[in-house]
Amino acid sequence: MRRESEKSQSANLRKPLAAPQPGEIWEISRHLQYYGEFCPTAENQFYSTAAQSFLRGETPPRYVMIVTEPEAEIVSVMVLSTETNFTSDINLLIPAQICGSAQDLLAETWHVQPMLVSNLLQPFGQRLSREIYDVLLTVGDYYHGLVEQKLEIHHIENLGLKLNAATSLDINKITLFHQQEQEWNDVLTIPVAAYHTYIKTVNFTDKILQEQIDIEQELAEFESTEHKFISSLATALNKTHTILSRWTQNIFEPEWQDSSQLPKFAVATRSARELQHSPLNPDEITAIIQQLSSTNNEKQRQRAAKELGEVAVGNSDAIPALVNLLRSTSDDETLWIAVESLRKLDPANPAAGIRRIKLIDLGIEIAGKDIALAVAFLHKIDGDVSVLLQVYPTGNHNYLPPDLKLILLDNSGNILREVIARCTDIYIQLKFSCAVGEAFTVQIALGETNFSEDFVM
């Protein structure tokens, strides 16, 4: 949860012409920028063949649609392609007249990645409408099992987008196309990995220097420092916090309740496969369980853990396999997918961590529609605590109010992360890690109205 340093390794790193905005289309630079000690001359040993061909200018230009506003040096993007022969139910064709260019583009709705802002070359065409932006993201969310309801074809086509129901022959070609696109991912992901390594190095150096300064100040001004510490402690004690460590002792504030104690409301889940999955025999379930321990690939383990929650009800081996996964990974995404599946198979299992819910009324801003804030956490193998925040509608309401914000702030009031509800979102969430004893604030805002609560882990 600690804020990352935004120091730049070089003042010569290229910046886009203007801050990229969601829905805009940008061309990707072939001359990638890096942070830290990453050596561009060593590209060949890191990049795939597809990525190298692009960087050498042997393949057509590549484009992306901006998904989120930049956070520090990182922006989330949806990959676009000029290879328009692979239209399917998840590769949607954006005609040239819609994107304001001289050529059609293929939106890979399943393919959203982070990239460095400095590797965006220039805007391309015109900004897509909010309706088209929402449809592209919703189609991708459905493919990944994040939303339950599939968009109607006529709704997509009415916006001018084109899709195609693939035949078995098409499926083979599209699968190969997806593999090639995943190899091309190196253009986006390797500079991001170098950036994160650089930030960790900077933070570590800053921490050592700061600790040295702190020690010198404490030795030189011990009495003054002691007085300031006592005053600061008194101020902190006077500020009301929800102390999450007490939850592990079964001590809860009255407003923080177990979901079973509240009226029936929509549960924050987006799994649609539970309704579609045909029963699996024990051998097939055993094969899924083996994937949890036979690979270190977090994406594969996430898929296997999610599938167990959908097909392994009543299977005696699935529960200990998920518990073992929780005790062997520090990846936040893997942890919470495993927790969701474990709660489906064994709701009372203590390994799933602690989860409490609070009803919130934002008043006239949402016409009396209550929403719920869920806070869940569990201890990780590296000593930190993984925290999951979720906001979702209650009662008979299926969707959150558009533009509702879930904001995470540090103890000084600085915004660390933020997520905004779209018109089709049944919930929004934030995952992060923090240290025991660390303080943070959660804020829910809509228009001029907001709710906030302070926590200490």
Secondary structure, 3 states (H helix, E strand, C coil): CCCCCCCCCCCCCCCCCCCCCCCCEEEECCCCCCCCCCCHHHHHHCCCHHHHHHHCCCCCCCEEEECCCCECCEEEEEEEECCHHHCCCCEEEECHHHHCCCCCEEEEEEEEEEEEHHHEEEECCCCCCHHHHHHHHHHHHHHCCCCCCCCCHHHHHCCCCECCCCCHHHHHHHHHHHHHHHHHCHHHHHHHHHHHHHHHHHHHHHHHHHHHHHHHHHHHCHHHHHHHHHHHHHHHHHCCCEEHHHHHHCCCCCCCECHHHCCCCCCCCCCCHHHHCCCCCHHHHHHHHHHHHHCCCHHHHHHHHHHHHHHCCCCCCHHHHHHHHHCCCCCHHHHHHHHHHHHHHCCCCHHHCEEEEEEECCHHHHCCCCEEEEEEEEECCCCCEEEEEEEEECCCCCCCCCCCEEEEEECCCCEEEEEECCCCCCCEEEEEEECCCCEEEEEEEECCEEEEEEEEC
